Amino acid sequence: MPYVSVWVDDAELDEFDSEDLVAELEKRGYSCVKGPASMEGLERIQHLMDCGMVEYAQEETLRMVAEQIGRPGAWARKETP
């Protein structure tokens, strides 16, 4: 499969308009969200899974369930000495 490799020297993302970056990524078939803080519930869990952060996704799921059943903090992993 052919591909194109592009190298950019010393680019600062602050030099680009966020809307232009999002438009370009969406044009290439990507979905864009502002960031984890803007995501809620299962959308955040899916984002973590997509990024390969399975352990964090599991912890976040347990945190959400603990809050729903009225036991916040019960999800925290206990450190073993």
C-alpha positions in Angstrom: 0.0 0.0 0.0 1.5 3.4 -1.0 1.9 6.0 1.7 3.3 9.5 2.1 5.7 10.5 4.9 5.9 14.1 5.8 8.5 15.7 8.1 7.9 19.1 9.6 10.6 21.0 11.4 9.9 23.0 14.5 6.2 23.5 14.0 4.2 25.0 16.9 0.6 24.0 17.1 -0.2 27.5 18.5 0.6 28.8 15.0 -2.5 27.1 13.6 -6.1 27.8 14.2 -7.8 24.9 16.0 -10.8 24.9 13.7 -8.4 24.5 10.7 -6.7 21.6 12.4 -10.0 19.9 13.2 -11.3 20.5 9.6 -8.2 19.0 8.1 -8.3 15.9 10.4 -12.0 15.4 9.7 -11.3 15.7 6.0 -8.8 12.8 6.4 -11.5 10.7 8.1 -10.6 11.3 11.8 -13.1 12.1 14.5 -12.1 15.0 16.7 -13.1 15.9 20.3 -11.7 18.8 22.3 -10.2 16.4 24.9 -10.9 14.0 27.7 -12.4 16.8 29.8 -15.1 17.4 27.2 -16.1 13.7 27.1 -18.6 12.1 29.4 -19.4 8.6 30.3 -19.0 5.8 27.7 -17.5 8.2 25.2 -14.5 8.8 27.6 -14.2 5.0 28.2 -14.2 4.4 24.4 -11.5 7.1 23.9 -9.3 5.5 26.5 -9.8 2.0 24.9 -9.0 3.4 21.4 -5.8 4.9 22.8 -4.8 1.5 24.2 -5.2 2.7 27.8 -7.2 -0.4 28.9 -6.2 -0.1 32.6 -7.3 3.5 32.8 -10.5 2.6 31.0 -11.2 -0.1 33.6 -10.4 2.3 36.5 -12.7 5.0 35.0 -15.5 2.5 34.5 -15.2 1.3 38.1 -15.2 5.0 39.3 -18.3 5.7 37.3 -20.1 2.6 38.7 -19.0 3.4 42.3 -20.4 7.0 42.0 -23.7 5.6 40.7 -24.1 3.2 43.5 -23.2 5.7 46.1 -19.7 4.5 47.0 -17.3 7.0 45.6 -13.7 6.1 46.3 -14.5 2.4 46.6 -13.0 1.8 43.1 -9.5 3.0 44.0 -6.9 0.4 43.6 -5.2 -0.5 46.9 -1.4 -0.3 46.8 0.2 -3.4 48.2 3.4 -2.9 50.3 
